[in-house]
Amino acid sequence: MWKIPIAKVDISGSEEELVAAALKSTWISSYGEFVDQFESRFAEMCNTRYALSCTNGTVALHLALMGMGLQPGDEVIVPSMTYIATANAVRYCGATPVFVDVDPNNWCLSPDAFEAAITPKTRGVIPVHLLGHPADMDRINEIAAIHGLWVVEDAAEAPFALYKGREVGSLADAATFSFFGNKVFTSGEGGAVTFNQEQLHTRLKVLRGQGMDPKRRYYFPVVGYNYRMTNIACAILCGQLDRKESILQARREIYEQYDEQLLPIPGIRQQPAASWATPSPWMYSVVIEPEVFGFTRDEVIAYLAEAGIDSRPFFVPIHHLPPYRQCPVRGPMLHTDDLGENGIMLPTYNTLGKAEIEEVVGCIRDMRSKRALRLVA
């Protein structure tokens, strides 16, 4: 459909061999060696005691929030600039998301906005590592500790990012990941929760498996969910983890090429990176400044599409979406609304070549030239 798609799955390593091994074993459901192998390896890579696989990133959030004991009537502080799953998981628990602005220096949850939004109903906060960049976790954790709140990282877009040299996924009470088809590491659909507490591991494992008592088969003391990942999906992820460093390196080189080629173009604001962060290279993203660039973000998307190049806008801020318009918004949303209106994600995938990057940037440069010609005319 697209000459240059926004994302493309790369399963060119050991994935096929490992899936074949899972099929040969006949363990194709939610038990098998690859489930155990993935959970063990991923926990070690995230520097946590436990990783629990599950069917997708949204489910991972739901499990983590249930593990925190979230109840109807509770409030959870959430950045409005995130994928809707972050807020949906809060609603699944009957709680209310409270929306705040992001920090312009990293596009993640603003610690100041978080602190100002706390009320007696607040139970926790979900800092989102937006577009692969870690949130300022030390400040967020400090504020949360003062007020007796739990913290759950939404790391769906940021596997193996580093915050001050520490692994994302190990920076809070729990963290959640997504392995959707456009993510840095994928199983098509899939997710994981990482954490350190043994009691939380027991609780989440029970909830993930329909609520069955681990010591008494087919006895269900609580209402649970069927949120288990298959052995086949975990086999794919094991193959992906085998190539962890080469995948990250390939995508970092793509980021460097975009940075170098887009920097000279007026009206293109690149994603900021804090000195303490090593972002995960998920989806290369910039902000179009229409008053300088000469065209809006949506016009850029349309122009790229005409050339056969897929791109996508940033997420619509959740506080503007119909299911959440009645939820509390604490403080101004200046930076969130700017990103929602002007942000664009460009093609990013492991096998994206130099010539394709030049074609994407060439189209953007061509648009800027048309603006100059229009001004002269």
Salt bridges, closest charged atoms under 4 A:
ASP10 OD2 - ARG243 NH1 3.07
GLU15 OE2 - ARG243 NH2 2.78
GLU39 OE2 - ARG208 NH1 3.02
ASP74 OD1 - ARG123 NE 3.33
GLU75 OE1 - ARG330 NH2 3.67
ASP112 OD1 - ARG139 NH2 2.61
ASP138 OD2 - LYS164 NZ 3.07
ASP138 OD1 - ARG166 NH2 2.96
GLU153 OE1 - HIS129 NE2 2.82
ASP242 OD1 - ARG41 NH2 2.97
GLU245 OE2 - LYS244 NZ 3.66
GLU289 OE2 - ARG269 NE 3.07
ASP298 OD1 - ARG297 NE 2.64
ASP337 OD1 - HIS319 NE2 3.67
ASP337 OD1 - HIS320 NE2 2.88
ASP338 OD2 - ARG269 NH2 3.03
GLU359 OE2 - LYS3 NZ 2.56
ASP366 OD2 - LYS370 NZ 3.89
